[in-house]
Amino acid sequence: MTPRTQQNTAPAARPQGSHHWVMTLELPGRAMSTFSGTWTPPAGTTRHDVFTGIQADIARQNPDMARGNVVFFSLEPNQL
């Protein structure tokens, strides 16, 4: 029996960052939103640097969430 080969006809995936992150912010009694993405932090970057950078980027893109409480944050290597 010979192994089957599959062809992938999907378009090429866009490059992704080295880490995957998820952050949920809440404006008590008003709104809750979850954001996610990938990022390759520069050498020497700390987890805290990434946290505050992501939080600031979300605030720039979503001004209403600038004062949101962080309910959840995850940062992990983006590989299986």
C-alpha angles and dihedrals in degrees: 000000000000122000118251120240121213125209118218108220094175117114116264112277119246115251113270133206124258092250133046119214137189125190128180119197128190134198098199112245092359116060147341124200135178121211129187141177146132131269139177105214118210118256112282094026114143128218088250090054090053092046094052092041093053092044091051092047091051090050091051092051096038109030092183089064095052090101096036121134114241106240097171137011129177130174119178139156109278098234137090 
